[in-house]
């Protein structure tokens, strides 16, 4: 405990020794802050590329506040649905907005929020003359992106075995390329390719080159046929009970963001090899009605079994996307997966109604292992899920919900509300219930578990502004499961609590304090039998943000983690970030020096890292050591820019890192990433 007090004292000395002057924040700093608030608690590899793409696009093509809609405003990832509706109502009732200062009169639009919005919005005429298809094509922009990255140390999977073969078929580098053409809202076309570390490249099982190929063509013909997409795409509908592909927000310090604003059908440009459809989709609109129809057929990775009579079935779907070893290659694209369905919406002024239907068929039956936690999960060849949703918003009140049923008869329900009691107090409330036999393989909704089944929960959030420079946020979420899961030995319960205080005294200095507590039942062996015992994780964080000059920004963080399960563990992380954006030279960079010490992996601490464009990193800090990285961007010309990132983690007292084929001899792990972007 004395050592912890010493760390805190040193931290405060470092912080208050720094002088600063008020400066305007640049768009990329704001983009980083938005991304971190959404994904800092998720594991690396989560598909959040759409957030980054949206924000980068809006930085170049700001939203016209006087001629926009709820879907477009949701791409800011800054506004709750209540705020979006208040903004739209303000423009509708009082006419075009001429300055950002006018938005300050809308309830809930604080100076801090407006500052974050400013780089992504503009104030054009209420009815802008839309360009013709030909004009849009002439103004279209091409983008080419190439990236490579890899670990400099050689893991065991790349070293020869006694028989001369190597476990991994390819080299240890990742290759990625992307081409995209966009003519604003008229047309989008693109191709994405990727080879993961360990996968063959123009050799072995990938003689065609890359392991993963993705392409799309999306066209906006007119008013009735709003969009036609061929190739790879995602569909997001309702509150995610039946269909929501890709990243979705969950419990976070933004305690009011519990409502999903469906972004409809969008081209897919990421590299997650599972979370998308491959086929065709059409969006039709007539007056206040819109309907999306889609069909998809693509192959998925699965563990296939065969009996003596030649009958095939699969026991699980593989979602890693890796095809490095012989067993991974054998599982590649072994399951044909057909999906079809529609999404309907009726948009009235204060009320929106929706309906979603998804049909799914596998070319061979899904038969899971005979374990208790699998008893009520989906099995068989086909499934369908149907749901209805609504959103009512008027004044200070907002109510939303969705109910869905699957082929098994299992049901799911979400009901929530966000209420703005006054200028200082906002509350959110959400109830959810998913039957243990509810089957929705494309669901992605507000929940504690990763599967939308076998869970009931009640969430309460509160945001309070006691003073102009202070924001207090808190949530509590209690949940339970009536049946076994993979990590529990029977019915289980859990409780999460988070509280955060944000202080912004000026443009030069801000900080926040966060406390988070998670308690849940987990499976343990006690006296030779499985039992549920309560597992507890507490995390406390202090984060400071200084802008020293217009070009230099400094961030300091101290975080402590406490784990109490089979044995107690403590963890500490302290890091210092420096970000530099030159005004006279075409260069910018960010760097970090971090020190961490934890008693084990259970007390690990995650921290977001600045990374290459369209990517993000959230490494886990555990055991004892240092982490450093340098991420630099150089603008070669107006149409070309490149990035390079070098990161190194040094663990004290270790002879090897990781395990299995990923094991590295020594106590150092270094990563190198290089990226080039051309725009013309």
C-alpha positions as CSV (number, residue, x, y, z in Angstrom):
1,X,0.0,0.0,0.0
2,X,2.9,2.4,0.8
3,X,4.3,1.7,-2.7
4,X,0.9,2.6,-4.2
5,X,0.9,5.9,-2.3
6,X,4.4,6.7,-3.6
7,X,3.3,6.1,-7.2
8,X,0.4,8.4,-6.8
9,X,2.6,11.1,-5.3
10,X,5.1,10.9,-8.1
11,X,2.2,11.0,-10.6
12,X,0.9,14.3,-9.2
13,X,4.3,15.9,-9.2
14,X,4.8,15.0,-12.8
15,X,1.4,16.4,-13.7
16,X,1.5,19.8,-12.0
17,X,5.0,20.4,-13.2
18,X,3.7,20.8,-16.7
19,X,2.7,24.3,-17.9
20,X,0.2,24.8,-20.7
21,X,-1.7,27.3,-22.8
22,X,-5.2,27.1,-24.2
23,X,-5.3,25.8,-27.8
24,X,-7.8,24.3,-30.2
25,X,-7.9,20.5,-30.3
26,X,-7.2,19.0,-33.8
27,X,-9.7,16.6,-35.4
28,X,-7.5,13.5,-35.0
29,X,-7.1,14.0,-31.3
30,X,-10.9,14.1,-31.1
31,X,-11.2,11.1,-33.3
32,X,-8.8,9.2,-31.0
33,X,-10.8,10.2,-27.9
34,X,-14.1,9.1,-29.5
35,X,-12.7,5.7,-30.5
36,X,-11.2,5.1,-27.1
37,X,-14.5,5.9,-25.3
38,X,-16.2,3.2,-27.5
39,X,-13.7,0.4,-27.7
40,X,-11.1,0.7,-24.9
41,X,-12.7,-2.1,-22.9
42,X,-12.8,-4.6,-25.9
43,X,-10.3,-7.1,-26.9
44,X,-8.0,-6.3,-29.8
45,X,-9.4,-7.8,-33.0
46,X,-12.9,-6.4,-32.4
47,X,-14.3,-5.1,-35.7
48,X,-14.6,-1.4,-35.1
49,X,-13.2,-0.2,-38.4
50,X,-16.6,1.4,-39.4
51,X,-16.2,3.9,-36.5
52,X,-12.8,5.0,-37.7
53,X,-13.8,5.1,-41.4
54,X,-16.9,7.2,-40.5
55,X,-14.9,9.8,-38.4
56,X,-12.1,10.1,-41.0
57,X,-14.6,10.6,-43.7
58,X,-16.6,13.2,-41.8
59,X,-13.3,15.1,-41.0
60,X,-12.9,15.5,-44.8
61,X,-16.7,15.9,-45.6
62,X,-18.5,17.5,-42.6
63,X,-22.2,17.0,-42.1
64,X,-24.4,19.8,-43.1
65,X,-26.4,20.4,-40.0
66,X,-29.2,22.1,-41.9
67,X,-29.7,19.2,-44.3
68,X,-29.1,16.0,-42.4
69,X,-30.9,13.0,-40.8
70,X,-30.7,10.8,-37.7
71,X,-28.6,8.1,-39.5
72,X,-26.0,10.6,-40.7
73,X,-25.7,12.2,-37.3
74,X,-25.3,8.8,-35.6
75,X,-22.1,8.5,-37.5
76,X,-20.6,11.2,-35.3
77,X,-20.6,8.7,-32.4
78,X,-20.9,11.7,-30.1
79,X,-24.6,12.2,-29.8
80,X,-27.3,10.2,-28.0
81,X,-30.6,9.6,-29.8
82,X,-32.2,12.3,-27.5
83,X,-29.6,14.8,-28.6
84,X,-30.0,13.8,-32.3
85,X,-33.7,14.4,-32.1
86,X,-33.3,17.7,-30.3
87,X,-31.0,18.9,-32.9
88,X,-33.3,17.9,-35.8
89,X,-36.2,19.5,-34.0
90,X,-34.3,22.7,-33.5
91,X,-33.5,23.0,-37.2
92,X,-37.0,22.2,-38.1
93,X,-38.7,24.6,-35.7
94,X,-36.3,27.6,-35.9
95,X,-34.8,27.3,-39.4
96,X,-31.3,27.0,-40.7
97,X,-28.4,27.2,-38.1
98,X,-25.7,29.8,-39.1
99,X,-23.2,29.2,-36.3
100,X,-22.1,26.6,-33.8
101,X,-22.9,29.2,-31.1
102,X,-26.6,28.7,-31.8
103,X,-26.4,25.0,-30.9
104,X,-25.3,26.0,-27.4
105,X,-28.9,27.0,-26.7
106,X,-30.1,23.4,-27.2
107,X,-30.5,21.4,-23.9
108,X,-27.6,19.0,-23.5
109,X,-25.2,20.6,-26.0
110,X,-22.4,21.6,-23.7
111,X,-19.3,23.6,-24.9
112,X,-17.2,20.5,-24.6
113,X,-19.6,18.5,-26.8
114,X,-19.7,21.3,-29.4
115,X,-16.0,21.5,-29.5
116,X,-15.8,17.8,-30.3
117,X,-18.5,18.2,-33.0
118,X,-17.0,21.2,-34.7
119,X,-14.5,19.5,-37.0
120,X,-17.2,17.2,-38.3
121,X,-20.1,19.6,-39.1
122,X,-20.8,22.6,-41.3
123,X,-23.7,25.1,-41.7
124,X,-24.7,25.0,-45.4
125,X,-28.1,25.9,-47.0
126,X,-31.2,24.0,-45.9
127,X,-31.8,22.6,-49.3
128,X,-28.6,22.0,-51.2
129,X,-28.8,21.3,-54.8
130,X,-27.8,17.7,-55.3
131,X,-25.3,16.9,-57.9
132,X,-26.1,14.6,-60.8
133,X,-24.7,11.1,-61.0
134,X,-22.3,12.2,-63.7
135,X,-21.0,15.2,-61.6
136,X,-20.6,12.9,-58.6
137,X,-18.5,10.5,-60.7
138,X,-16.3,13.3,-61.9
139,X,-15.7,14.4,-58.3
140,X,-15.1,10.8,-57.2
141,X,-12.0,10.0,-55.2
142,X,-9.8,6.9,-55.3
143,X,-7.9,5.6,-52.3
144,X,-5.2,2.9,-52.2
145,X,-4.0,1.6,-48.9
146,X,-1.2,-0.9,-48.4
147,X,0.0,-2.2,-45.0
148,X,2.4,-4.7,-43.6
149,X,3.1,-5.6,-40.0
150,X,4.7,-8.4,-38.0
151,X,6.5,-9.4,-34.8
152,X,10.3,-9.1,-35.2
153,X,11.1,-12.1,-32.9
154,X,10.4,-15.6,-34.4
155,X,7.8,-17.7,-32.7
156,X,8.0,-21.5,-32.5
157,X,5.3,-21.9,-35.2
158,X,7.8,-20.6,-37.8
159,X,10.7,-22.8,-36.7
160,X,11.4,-26.2,-38.3
161,X,10.4,-29.3,-36.3
162,X,12.5,-32.5,-36.1
163,X,11.0,-33.8,-39.3
164,X,12.0,-30.6,-41.1
165,X,8.4,-29.2,-41.5
166,X,7.1,-26.0,-39.9
167,X,3.8,-25.8,-38.1
168,X,2.8,-22.5,-39.8
169,X,2.5,-22.6,-43.5
170,X,3.6,-19.0,-44.2
171,X,5.8,-16.2,-42.9
172,X,5.2,-14.1,-39.8
173,X,4.0,-10.9,-41.5
174,X,0.5,-9.6,-42.2
175,X,-0.1,-8.1,-45.7
176,X,-3.1,-5.9,-46.3
177,X,-4.2,-3.8,-49.2
178,X,-7.4,-1.9,-50.0
179,X,-8.7,0.0,-53.0
180,X,-11.8,2.1,-52.8
181,X,-13.6,4.5,-55.1
182,X,-16.2,6.8,-53.7
183,X,-18.4,9.3,-55.5
184,X,-20.0,10.7,-52.4
185,X,-23.4,9.1,-51.8
186,X,-23.8,8.0,-55.5
187,X,-21.4,5.1,-55.8
188,X,-18.9,3.1,-53.7
189,X,-16.7,0.3,-55.0
190,X,-13.8,-1.4,-53.4
191,X,-11.6,-4.4,-53.0
192,X,-9.9,-5.5,-49.8
193,X,-7.2,-8.3,-49.4
194,X,-5.4,-9.7,-46.4
195,X,-2.9,-12.4,-45.4
196,X,-2.6,-13.1,-41.7
197,X,0.8,-13.9,-40.0
198,X,1.5,-17.6,-40.6
199,X,-0.7,-18.0,-43.7
200,X,0.7,-18.9,-47.0
201,X,1.1,-16.2,-49.7
202,X,1.1,-17.2,-53.4
203,X,2.1,-20.7,-52.1
204,X,0.7,-23.8,-50.5
205,X,-3.0,-23.5,-49.7
206,X,-3.0,-19.9,-51.0
207,X,-1.6,-20.2,-54.5
208,X,-4.1,-17.5,-55.5
209,X,-2.3,-14.9,-53.3
210,X,-4.0,-13.6,-50.3
211,X,-6.0,-15.7,-47.9
212,X,-8.9,-13.2,-47.7
213,X,-10.6,-11.3,-50.5
214,X,-13.5,-8.9,-50.2
215,X,-15.2,-6.7,-52.7
216,X,-18.3,-4.5,-53.0
217,X,-20.2,-2.3,-55.4
218,X,-22.8,0.0,-53.9
219,X,-25.0,2.3,-56.0
220,X,-27.7,4.9,-55.2
221,X,-30.0,5.0,-58.3
222,X,-32.8,7.3,-57.1
223,X,-35.5,8.2,-54.6
224,X,-37.5,5.0,-54.7
225,X,-34.5,2.6,-55.1
226,X,-32.2,4.1,-52.5
227,X,-29.4,1.7,-52.6
228,X,-28.3,-1.5,-54.4
229,X,-25.2,-3.3,-53.0
230,X,-23.5,-6.3,-54.6
231,X,-20.7,-8.2,-52.9
232,X,-19.9,-7.9,-49.2
233,X,-22.1,-5.8,-46.9
234,X,-23.5,-5.6,-43.4
235,X,-27.0,-5.0,-42.2
236,X,-28.0,-3.4,-38.9
237,X,-31.6,-3.3,-37.7
238,X,-33.7,-2.5,-34.6
239,X,-31.9,-3.0,-31.3
240,X,-29.8,-5.9,-32.6
241,X,-32.0,-8.8,-31.2
242,X,-32.4,-10.3,-34.7
243,X,-29.8,-8.8,-36.9
244,X,-26.8,-6.5,-36.2
245,X,-23.4,-7.1,-37.8
246,X,-20.1,-5.6,-36.8
247,X,-19.3,-3.5,-33.8
248,X,-22.0,-2.4,-31.3
249,X,-21.6,-0.3,-28.2
250,X,-22.3,-1.7,-24.8
251,X,-21.7,-0.7,-21.2
252,X,-19.3,2.3,-21.2
253,X,-18.7,5.6,-19.4
254,X,-21.2,7.1,-22.0
255,X,-24.0,5.9,-19.8
256,X,-26.8,7.3,-22.0
257,X,-25.7,5.5,-25.2
258,X,-27.8,2.4,-24.7
259,X,-30.0,2.9,-27.8
260,X,-29.0,1.7,-31.2
261,X,-29.7,3.8,-34.3
262,X,-29.8,1.4,-37.1
263,X,-27.5,2.4,-40.0
264,X,-29.2,0.1,-42.4
265,X,-27.1,-1.6,-45.2
266,X,-23.5,-0.6,-45.6
267,X,-20.7,-1.9,-47.8
268,X,-18.2,-4.1,-45.9
269,X,-14.6,-3.0,-45.9
270,X,-13.1,-4.7,-42.8
271,X,-11.1,-7.9,-42.5
272,X,-13.2,-9.9,-40.0
273,X,-13.9,-12.9,-42.2
274,X,-17.2,-13.8,-40.4
275,X,-19.3,-10.7,-39.5
276,X,-20.7,-9.9,-43.0
277,X,-23.0,-11.0,-45.8
278,X,-21.9,-11.8,-49.3
279,X,-24.5,-11.5,-52.0
280,X,-26.9,-8.6,-52.8
281,X,-29.1,-6.1,-51.0
282,X,-31.6,-3.5,-52.1
283,X,-33.1,-0.6,-50.1
284,X,-36.4,0.7,-51.3
285,X,-38.2,3.8,-50.0
286,X,-41.7,5.1,-50.6
287,X,-42.8,8.2,-48.6
288,X,-42.3,7.3,-44.9
289,X,-41.8,3.6,-45.6
290,X,-38.5,1.9,-46.3
291,X,-37.7,-1.8,-46.9
292,X,-34.4,-3.7,-47.3
293,X,-34.2,-7.1,-48.9
294,X,-31.0,-9.1,-48.9
295,X,-29.6,-12.5,-49.8
296,X,-26.2,-14.0,-49.0
297,X,-24.3,-17.2,-49.6
298,X,-20.8,-17.7,-48.4
299,X,-18.7,-20.4,-46.9
300,X,-17.7,-20.4,-43.2
301,X,-15.0,-22.3,-41.3
302,X,-16.1,-25.2,-39.2
303,X,-15.1,-28.5,-37.5
304,X,-16.6,-31.1,-39.8
305,X,-17.1,-34.7,-38.7
306,X,-18.0,-37.8,-40.8
307,X,-19.5,-41.1,-39.7
308,X,-18.9,-44.5,-41.2
309,X,-21.8,-44.1,-43.6
310,X,-20.4,-40.9,-45.0
311,X,-22.8,-38.5,-43.3
312,X,-21.3,-35.1,-42.5
313,X,-22.0,-32.6,-39.7
314,X,-20.1,-29.9,-38.0
315,X,-19.6,-29.4,-34.2
316,X,-18.6,-25.7,-34.1
317,X,-18.0,-22.7,-36.3
318,X,-14.5,-21.2,-36.3
319,X,-14.3,-17.4,-36.0
320,X,-10.5,-16.7,-35.7
321,X,-10.0,-16.3,-39.5
322,X,-6.6,-17.9,-39.2
323,X,-5.5,-20.6,-41.7
324,X,-1.9,-21.3,-40.7
325,X,-1.7,-24.9,-39.6
326,X,-2.9,-28.0,-41.3
327,X,-5.9,-28.4,-39.0
328,X,-6.9,-24.7,-39.5
329,X,-6.6,-25.2,-43.3
330,X,-8.8,-28.3,-43.1
331,X,-11.5,-26.3,-41.4
332,X,-11.4,-23.5,-43.9
333,X,-14.6,-22.8,-45.9
334,X,-16.2,-26.2,-45.1
335,X,-19.7,-24.9,-44.3
336,X,-22.0,-23.4,-46.9
337,X,-24.1,-20.7,-45.2
338,X,-27.2,-19.2,-46.8
339,X,-29.0,-16.1,-45.4
340,X,-31.9,-14.2,-46.6
341,X,-34.4,-11.7,-45.1
342,X,-35.8,-8.2,-45.0
343,X,-35.9,-5.1,-42.8
344,X,-38.9,-2.8,-42.8
345,X,-39.2,0.7,-41.3
346,X,-42.1,3.2,-40.9
347,X,-40.7,6.6,-40.0
348,X,-43.2,9.1,-38.5
349,X,-42.3,12.4,-36.7
350,X,-42.2,11.1,-33.2
351,X,-42.5,7.3,-33.7
352,X,-40.6,4.7,-35.7
353,X,-41.7,1.2,-36.2
354,X,-39.6,-1.7,-37.6
355,X,-39.7,-5.3,-38.5
356,X,-36.8,-7.7,-39.2
357,X,-36.8,-11.3,-40.5
358,X,-33.7,-13.4,-41.1
359,X,-33.6,-17.0,-42.5
360,X,-30.4,-19.1,-42.2
361,X,-29.6,-22.4,-43.7
362,X,-26.5,-24.6,-43.5
363,X,-25.7,-27.3,-46.0
364,X,-25.0,-29.8,-43.2
365,X,-26.4,-30.1,-39.7
366,X,-24.9,-28.3,-36.7
367,X,-24.5,-30.9,-33.9
368,X,-22.8,-29.7,-30.8
369,X,-21.1,-31.8,-28.1
370,X,-23.4,-33.3,-25.5
371,X,-22.5,-30.9,-22.6
372,X,-25.0,-29.2,-20.4
373,X,-24.2,-25.6,-21.5
374,X,-25.0,-26.7,-25.2
375,X,-28.4,-28.3,-24.4
376,X,-30.5,-25.3,-25.5
377,X,-28.2,-23.8,-28.1
378,X,-29.0,-23.9,-31.8
379,X,-28.6,-27.2,-33.6
380,X,-29.8,-28.5,-37.0
381,X,-29.7,-27.2,-40.6
382,X,-31.9,-24.1,-40.5
383,X,-33.1,-21.3,-38.3
384,X,-35.2,-18.2,-38.7
385,X,-35.6,-15.2,-36.4
386,X,-38.3,-12.4,-36.5
387,X,-38.4,-9.2,-34.5
388,X,-40.4,-6.0,-34.2
389,X,-39.0,-2.8,-32.8
390,X,-40.1,0.8,-32.1
391,X,-38.7,4.1,-31.0
392,X,-40.8,6.9,-29.5
393,X,-39.2,10.3,-28.9
394,X,-40.9,13.5,-27.8
395,X,-39.4,16.3,-25.7
396,X,-37.5,15.0,-22.8
397,X,-38.6,11.4,-23.1
398,X,-37.5,8.6,-25.3
399,X,-38.7,5.0,-25.3
400,X,-37.5,2.2,-27.4
401,X,-37.6,-1.6,-27.6
402,X,-37.6,-4.8,-29.6
403,X,-39.2,-8.2,-29.2
404,X,-38.1,-11.2,-31.2
405,X,-38.8,-14.9,-31.6
406,X,-36.7,-17.7,-33.2
407,X,-37.7,-21.0,-34.9
408,X,-37.3,-22.8,-31.6
409,X,-40.0,-20.8,-29.9
410,X,-37.5,-19.0,-27.7
411,X,-38.1,-15.3,-27.2
412,X,-36.1,-12.2,-26.5
413,X,-37.1,-8.7,-25.3
414,X,-35.4,-5.3,-24.8
415,X,-37.2,-2.3,-23.4
416,X,-35.4,0.9,-22.6
417,X,-35.8,4.6,-22.0
418,X,-33.6,7.7,-21.9
419,X,-35.0,10.8,-20.1
420,X,-33.6,14.3,-19.9
421,X,-35.1,15.5,-16.6
422,X,-33.5,18.9,-16.9
423,X,-30.3,20.6,-18.1
424,X,-28.2,18.9,-15.5
425,X,-29.7,15.4,-14.9
426,X,-30.2,12.6,-17.5
427,X,-31.1,9.0,-16.8
428,X,-31.2,5.8,-18.8
429,X,-32.9,2.5,-18.0
430,X,-32.9,-0.8,-19.9
431,X,-34.4,-4.2,-19.2
432,X,-33.5,-7.2,-21.2
433,X,-34.6,-10.9,-21.2
434,X,-33.3,-13.6,-23.5
435,X,-34.7,-17.2,-23.2
436,X,-32.1,-19.9,-22.9
437,X,-33.4,-21.4,-26.2
438,X,-33.6,-18.2,-28.2
439,X,-31.5,-18.6,-31.4
440,X,-30.3,-15.6,-33.3
441,X,-27.0,-16.3,-34.9
442,X,-26.7,-12.7,-36.2
443,X,-27.8,-10.9,-33.0
444,X,-25.6,-8.3,-31.4
445,X,-27.3,-6.3,-28.8
446,X,-26.9,-4.7,-25.3
447,X,-25.9,-7.6,-23.1
448,X,-23.3,-8.8,-20.6
449,X,-22.6,-12.1,-22.4
450,X,-21.4,-12.5,-26.0
451,X,-24.4,-14.7,-26.9
452,X,-27.9,-13.3,-27.0
453,X,-29.5,-16.0,-24.9
454,X,-29.9,-17.2,-21.3
455,X,-29.7,-13.8,-19.7
456,X,-32.0,-11.3,-17.9
457,X,-30.7,-7.9,-16.7
458,X,-31.6,-4.5,-15.6
459,X,-29.4,-1.5,-16.3
460,X,-29.6,2.0,-14.8
461,X,-27.5,5.0,-15.9
462,X,-27.2,8.5,-14.6
463,X,-25.4,11.6,-15.9
464,X,-25.3,14.7,-13.7
465,X,-23.7,18.1,-14.3
466,X,-23.2,19.7,-10.9
467,X,-21.0,22.5,-12.3
468,X,-20.0,23.9,-15.7
469,X,-16.7,22.1,-15.7
470,X,-17.8,18.8,-14.1
471,X,-19.7,15.8,-15.4
472,X,-20.6,12.9,-13.2
473,X,-21.6,9.6,-14.9
474,X,-22.5,6.3,-13.3
475,X,-24.2,3.0,-14.2
476,X,-25.3,-0.2,-12.4
477,X,-26.2,-3.4,-14.2
478,X,-27.4,-6.5,-12.5
479,X,-28.0,-9.7,-14.5
480,X,-28.6,-13.4,-14.1
481,X,-28.7,-16.6,-16.2
482,X,-31.1,-19.4,-15.4
483,X,-29.0,-22.1,-17.1
484,X,-25.4,-23.2,-17.4
485,X,-22.9,-21.5,-19.6
486,X,-19.4,-22.5,-20.7
487,X,-17.9,-20.6,-17.7
488,X,-20.4,-21.4,-15.0
489,X,-21.5,-24.6,-13.1
490,X,-25.2,-23.7,-12.9
491,X,-27.5,-20.7,-12.7
492,X,-25.5,-17.6,-12.1
493,X,-25.7,-13.8,-11.3
494,X,-23.5,-10.8,-11.8
495,X,-23.4,-7.1,-11.0
496,X,-21.4,-4.3,-12.7
497,X,-20.9,-0.8,-11.3
498,X,-19.1,2.2,-12.9
499,X,-18.7,5.8,-11.8
500,X,-16.7,8.5,-13.5
501,X,-16.1,12.2,-12.8
502,X,-14.9,14.3,-15.8
503,X,-13.3,17.7,-15.1
504,X,-12.5,20.2,-17.8
505,X,-11.2,23.4,-16.3
506,X,-10.0,24.9,-19.7
507,X,-9.1,23.9,-23.2
508,X,-5.6,23.2,-21.9
509,X,-6.3,20.8,-19.0
510,X,-8.8,18.1,-18.3
511,X,-8.8,14.9,-16.3
512,X,-11.2,12.1,-15.2
513,X,-11.4,9.7,-12.3
514,X,-13.0,6.3,-12.9
515,X,-14.0,3.4,-10.6
516,X,-15.3,0.1,-12.0
517,X,-16.4,-3.0,-10.1
518,X,-17.5,-6.3,-11.7
519,X,-18.8,-9.3,-9.7
520,X,-20.0,-12.5,-11.3
521,X,-20.3,-16.2,-10.7
522,X,-17.6,-18.3,-12.3
523,X,-16.9,-22.1,-12.4
524,X,-14.3,-23.5,-10.0
525,X,-13.3,-26.9,-8.8
526,X,-14.0,-27.3,-5.1
527,X,-13.6,-30.7,-3.4
528,X,-13.5,-32.5,-6.8
529,X,-16.7,-31.0,-8.1
530,X,-17.6,-27.9,-10.1
531,X,-19.2,-25.1,-8.2
532,X,-20.0,-21.4,-8.8
533,X,-17.9,-18.9,-6.8
534,X,-18.1,-15.1,-7.0
535,X,-15.3,-13.5,-8.9
536,X,-14.6,-9.8,-8.4
537,X,-12.6,-7.3,-10.5
538,X,-12.1,-3.7,-9.3
539,X,-10.3,-1.0,-11.4
540,X,-9.5,2.6,-10.5
541,X,-8.1,5.0,-13.0
542,X,-6.8,8.6,-13.0
543,X,-6.3,10.1,-16.5
544,X,-4.9,13.6,-17.2
545,X,-4.8,15.4,-20.5
546,X,-2.7,18.5,-21.2
547,X,-2.2,20.5,-24.3
548,X,1.1,22.3,-23.8
549,X,1.1,24.1,-27.1
550,X,-0.8,24.0,-30.3
551,X,1.4,21.2,-31.5
552,X,2.2,19.2,-28.3
553,X,-0.3,17.2,-26.1
554,X,0.6,15.1,-23.1
555,X,-1.4,12.4,-21.4
556,X,-0.8,10.7,-18.1
557,X,-2.6,7.7,-16.6
558,X,-2.4,5.8,-13.4
559,X,-4.6,2.6,-13.1
560,X,-4.9,0.0,-10.4
561,X,-6.6,-3.4,-10.7
562,X,-7.7,-5.8,-8.0
563,X,-8.9,-9.3,-8.7
564,X,-10.4,-11.6,-6.1
565,X,-11.2,-15.1,-7.3
566,X,-9.3,-18.3,-6.6
567,X,-6.5,-16.1,-5.2
568,X,-6.3,-12.3,-4.9
569,X,-4.2,-10.3,-7.4
570,X,-3.2,-6.6,-7.7
571,X,-2.0,-4.7,-10.8
572,X,-0.7,-1.3,-11.5
573,X,-0.2,0.6,-14.8
574,X,1.4,4.0,-15.2
575,X,2.0,5.6,-18.7
576,X,3.0,8.9,-20.2
577,X,1.9,9.7,-23.8
578,X,3.3,12.5,-26.0
579,X,1.5,13.6,-29.2
580,X,3.1,16.0,-31.7
581,X,1.4,17.6,-34.7
582,X,3.6,20.0,-36.6
583,X,2.1,23.1,-38.2
584,X,5.1,23.8,-40.5
585,X,6.4,20.3,-41.3
586,X,4.3,17.4,-42.8
587,X,5.0,15.1,-39.8
588,X,3.2,14.1,-36.6
589,X,3.8,11.4,-34.1
590,X,2.7,9.9,-30.8
591,X,4.8,8.0,-28.3
592,X,4.3,6.1,-25.0
593,X,6.3,4.9,-22.1
594,X,4.4,2.6,-19.8
595,X,5.4,0.7,-16.6
596,X,3.2,-2.1,-15.4
597,X,3.3,-4.7,-12.6
598,X,0.5,-7.2,-11.9
599,X,0.4,-10.4,-9.9
600,X,-0.9,-12.4,-12.8
601,X,-3.0,-12.4,-15.9
602,X,-6.3,-12.1,-14.0
603,X,-5.2,-8.6,-12.8
604,X,-4.2,-7.5,-16.3
605,X,-5.0,-3.9,-17.5
606,X,-6.0,-2.9,-21.0
607,X,-5.0,0.5,-22.5
608,X,-5.8,1.9,-25.9
609,X,-2.9,2.8,-28.2
610,X,-2.6,5.2,-31.0
611,X,-2.1,3.3,-34.2
612,X,-2.1,3.3,-38.0
613,X,-5.0,4.8,-39.9
614,X,-8.1,2.5,-39.8
615,X,-6.6,0.3,-37.1
616,X,-6.4,0.3,-33.3
617,X,-4.6,-1.6,-30.6
618,X,-5.6,-2.5,-27.1
619,X,-2.8,-4.6,-25.6
620,X,-3.1,-6.3,-22.2
621,X,-0.5,-5.2,-19.6
622,X,0.3,-8.1,-17.2
623,X,3.1,-9.4,-15.0
624,X,6.0,-6.9,-14.8
625,X,7.7,-4.8,-17.4
626,X,7.8,-1.8,-19.7
627,X,5.9,-1.0,-22.9
628,X,7.0,1.6,-25.4
629,X,5.9,2.6,-28.9
630,X,6.4,5.3,-31.4
631,X,3.7,5.9,-34.1
632,X,4.7,8.5,-36.8
633,X,2.9,9.9,-39.8
634,X,4.6,11.7,-42.7
635,X,2.7,13.5,-45.4
636,X,4.7,12.9,-48.6
637,X,2.5,15.1,-50.7
638,X,-1.1,16.3,-50.9
639,X,-2.0,12.8,-52.2
640,X,0.4,10.5,-50.4
641,X,1.1,9.8,-46.7
642,X,2.7,7.1,-44.8
643,X,2.8,5.7,-41.2
644,X,5.3,3.7,-39.3
645,X,4.8,2.2,-35.8
646,X,7.3,0.4,-33.7
647,X,6.3,-1.1,-30.3
648,X,8.2,-3.1,-27.8
649,X,7.2,-4.9,-24.6
650,X,9.9,-6.0,-22.1
651,X,8.9,-8.4,-19.4
652,X,11.2,-8.7,-16.4
653,X,12.2,-12.1,-15.2
654,X,10.7,-14.1,-18.1
655,X,12.5,-16.7,-20.3
656,X,9.7,-17.0,-22.8
657,X,6.6,-15.2,-24.0
658,X,3.2,-16.7,-24.9
659,X,2.7,-20.5,-25.4
660,X,2.2,-23.1,-28.0
661,X,3.2,-22.2,-31.6
662,X,3.1,-18.5,-30.6
663,X,5.8,-18.9,-27.9
664,X,8.9,-16.6,-28.3
665,X,12.2,-17.3,-26.5
666,X,13.4,-14.4,-24.4
667,X,11.6,-11.5,-22.6
668,X,11.2,-9.0,-25.5
669,X,8.4,-8.8,-28.0
670,X,8.7,-6.1,-30.8
671,X,6.2,-5.2,-33.5
672,X,6.7,-3.2,-36.6
673,X,3.9,-1.7,-38.7
674,X,4.2,0.2,-42.0
675,X,1.4,1.7,-44.0
676,X,1.1,3.8,-47.2
677,X,-2.0,5.7,-48.5
678,X,-2.5,7.3,-51.9
679,X,-5.5,9.5,-52.7
680,X,-6.3,10.9,-56.1
